Amino acid sequence: MGSILFEQGELDKAVEASNKALAIEPNSTNALNNLGIALEQFGKLDEALVVFITVHFLRRHLRACTCSLTGIGQPSSTQCSSQVKPI
């Protein structure tokens, strides 16, 4: 749900949906990654970084997280935008 809302530009609702998913499944790497992407779009880079590092440790091989983590602070994380979409 968070990824659909993110793609529709509904960042507030995407954060809310991600938080609801995390209340049910706290270690959901998909929900965490979506939350991190939304936080980055809001300019909350410190919070996004913490979320992406958490995902990195939960699933070290999650390409979307690695891409998001390396691109944090870049305009729209352009390094990976053609390769990775929110999960």
ChimeraX commands (.cxc) that place a marker at each C-alpha (Angstrom):
marker #1 position 0.00,0.00,0.00 radius 0.5
marker #1 position 2.80,2.42,0.89 radius 0.5
marker #1 position 4.47,1.97,-2.48 radius 0.5
marker #1 position 1.24,2.74,-4.35 radius 0.5
marker #1 position 0.68,5.88,-2.31 radius 0.5
marker #1 position 4.31,6.89,-2.83 radius 0.5
marker #1 position 3.98,6.47,-6.62 radius 0.5
marker #1 position 0.83,8.63,-6.50 radius 0.5
marker #1 position 2.77,11.37,-4.69 radius 0.5
marker #1 position 0.83,10.87,-1.45 radius 0.5
marker #1 position 3.91,10.97,0.79 radius 0.5
marker #1 position 2.02,11.67,4.04 radius 0.5
marker #1 position -0.24,8.72,3.41 radius 0.5
marker #1 position 2.70,6.55,2.32 radius 0.5
marker #1 position 4.45,7.23,5.64 radius 0.5
marker #1 position 1.24,6.47,7.52 radius 0.5
marker #1 position 0.71,3.20,5.61 radius 0.5
marker #1 position 4.32,2.16,6.19 radius 0.5
marker #1 position 4.01,2.86,9.91 radius 0.5
marker #1 position 0.80,0.83,10.09 radius 0.5
marker #1 position 2.50,-2.08,8.33 radius 0.5
marker #1 position 5.44,-1.81,10.74 radius 0.5
marker #1 position 3.07,-1.90,13.72 radius 0.5
marker #1 position 1.95,-5.31,12.47 radius 0.5
marker #1 position 5.33,-6.55,11.26 radius 0.5
marker #1 position 8.18,-4.47,12.76 radius 0.5
marker #1 position 10.90,-6.12,10.69 radius 0.5
marker #1 position 9.20,-5.71,7.32 radius 0.5
marker #1 position 12.04,-4.61,5.08 radius 0.5
marker #1 position 9.58,-3.57,2.38 radius 0.5
marker #1 position 7.67,-1.26,4.73 radius 0.5
marker #1 position 10.92,0.09,6.20 radius 0.5
marker #1 position 12.39,0.78,2.78 radius 0.5
marker #1 position 9.21,2.56,1.67 radius 0.5
marker #1 position 9.29,4.62,4.85 radius 0.5
marker #1 position 12.91,5.54,4.24 radius 0.5
marker #1 position 12.20,6.64,0.67 radius 0.5
marker #1 position 9.28,8.80,1.80 radius 0.5
marker #1 position 11.33,10.35,4.62 radius 0.5
marker #1 position 14.09,11.14,2.15 radius 0.5
marker #1 position 11.57,12.84,-0.15 radius 0.5
marker #1 position 10.45,14.94,2.84 radius 0.5
marker #1 position 14.07,15.99,3.35 radius 0.5
marker #1 position 14.33,14.09,6.64 radius 0.5
marker #1 position 17.70,12.66,5.68 radius 0.5
marker #1 position 18.85,11.71,9.19 radius 0.5
marker #1 position 15.67,9.72,9.82 radius 0.5
marker #1 position 15.82,8.15,6.36 radius 0.5
marker #1 position 19.44,7.13,6.93 radius 0.5
marker #1 position 18.55,5.34,10.18 radius 0.5
marker #1 position 15.74,3.47,8.41 radius 0.5
marker #1 position 17.94,2.47,5.45 radius 0.5
marker #1 position 20.70,1.24,7.78 radius 0.5
marker #1 position 18.10,-0.81,9.66 radius 0.5
marker #1 position 16.97,-2.40,6.40 radius 0.5
marker #1 position 20.57,-2.98,5.40 radius 0.5
marker #1 position 21.18,-4.97,8.56 radius 0.5
marker #1 position 17.90,-6.86,8.23 radius 0.5
marker #1 position 18.52,-7.80,4.61 radius 0.5
marker #1 position 22.04,-7.07,3.50 radius 0.5
marker #1 position 21.33,-7.96,-0.08 radius 0.5
marker #1 position 18.26,-5.81,-0.61 radius 0.5
marker #1 position 19.24,-3.91,-3.75 radius 0.5
marker #1 position 16.60,-1.21,-3.27 radius 0.5
marker #1 position 17.93,-0.35,0.19 radius 0.5
marker #1 position 21.55,-0.32,-0.92 radius 0.5
marker #1 position 20.65,1.94,-3.79 radius 0.5
marker #1 position 18.64,4.24,-1.55 radius 0.5
marker #1 position 21.43,4.34,1.02 radius 0.5
marker #1 position 24.13,5.25,-1.51 radius 0.5
marker #1 position 21.93,7.89,-3.11 radius 0.5
marker #1 position 20.70,9.63,0.03 radius 0.5
marker #1 position 20.89,13.37,-0.28 radius 0.5
marker #1 position 21.16,13.18,-4.05 radius 0.5
marker #1 position 18.41,14.84,-6.10 radius 0.5
marker #1 position 15.72,12.13,-6.30 radius 0.5
marker #1 position 18.40,9.47,-5.75 radius 0.5
marker #1 position 19.10,9.66,-9.48 radius 0.5
marker #1 position 21.81,7.00,-9.30 radius 0.5
marker #1 position 19.24,4.25,-9.08 radius 0.5
marker #1 position 15.94,5.77,-10.14 radius 0.5
marker #1 position 15.89,3.89,-13.43 radius 0.5
marker #1 position 16.72,0.59,-11.72 radius 0.5
marker #1 position 14.84,0.66,-8.44 radius 0.5
marker #1 position 11.29,1.54,-7.53 radius 0.5
marker #1 position 9.71,1.54,-4.08 radius 0.5
marker #1 position 8.83,-1.96,-2.98 radius 0.5
marker link #1:1,2 radius 0.2
marker link #1:2,3 radius 0.2
marker link #1:3,4 radius 0.2
marker link #1:4,5 radius 0.2
marker link #1:5,6 radius 0.2
marker link #1:6,7 radius 0.2
marker link #1:7,8 radius 0.2
marker link #1:8,9 radius 0.2
marker link #1:9,10 radius 0.2
marker link #1:10,11 radius 0.2
marker link #1:11,12 radius 0.2
marker link #1:12,13 radius 0.2
marker link #1:13,14 radius 0.2
marker link #1:14,15 radius 0.2
marker link #1:15,16 radius 0.2
marker link #1:16,17 radius 0.2
marker link #1:17,18 radius 0.2
marker link #1:18,19 radius 0.2
marker link #1:19,20 radius 0.2
marker link #1:20,21 radius 0.2
marker link #1:21,22 radius 0.2
marker link #1:22,23 radius 0.2
marker link #1:23,24 radius 0.2
marker link #1:24,25 radius 0.2
marker link #1:25,26 radius 0.2
marker link #1:26,27 radius 0.2
marker link #1:27,28 radius 0.2
marker link #1:28,29 radius 0.2
marker link #1:29,30 radius 0.2
marker link #1:30,31 radius 0.2
marker link #1:31,32 radius 0.2
marker link #1:32,33 radius 0.2
marker link #1:33,34 radius 0.2
marker link #1:34,35 radius 0.2
marker link #1:35,36 radius 0.2
marker link #1:36,37 radius 0.2
marker link #1:37,38 radius 0.2
marker link #1:38,39 radius 0.2
marker link #1:39,40 radius 0.2
marker link #1:40,41 radius 0.2
marker link #1:41,42 radius 0.2
marker link #1:42,43 radius 0.2
marker link #1:43,44 radius 0.2
marker link #1:44,45 radius 0.2
marker link #1:45,46 radius 0.2
marker link #1:46,47 radius 0.2
marker link #1:47,48 radius 0.2
marker link #1:48,49 radius 0.2
marker link #1:49,50 radius 0.2
marker link #1:50,51 radius 0.2
marker link #1:51,52 radius 0.2
marker link #1:52,53 radius 0.2
marker link #1:53,54 radius 0.2
marker link #1:54,55 radius 0.2
marker link #1:55,56 radius 0.2
marker link #1:56,57 radius 0.2
marker link #1:57,58 radius 0.2
marker link #1:58,59 radius 0.2
marker link #1:59,60 radius 0.2
marker link #1:60,61 radius 0.2
marker link #1:61,62 radius 0.2
marker link #1:62,63 radius 0.2
marker link #1:63,64 radius 0.2
marker link #1:64,65 radius 0.2
marker link #1:65,66 radius 0.2
marker link #1:66,67 radius 0.2
marker link #1:67,68 radius 0.2
marker link #1:68,69 radius 0.2
marker link #1:69,70 radius 0.2
marker link #1:70,71 radius 0.2
marker link #1:71,72 radius 0.2
marker link #1:72,73 radius 0.2
marker link #1:73,74 radius 0.2
marker link #1:74,75 radius 0.2
marker link #1:75,76 radius 0.2
marker link #1:76,77 radius 0.2
marker link #1:77,78 radius 0.2
marker link #1:78,79 radius 0.2
marker link #1:79,80 radius 0.2
marker link #1:80,81 radius 0.2
marker link #1:81,82 radius 0.2
marker link #1:82,83 radius 0.2
marker link #1:83,84 radius 0.2
marker link #1:84,85 radius 0.2
marker link #1:85,86 radius 0.2
marker link #1:86,87 radius 0.2
view
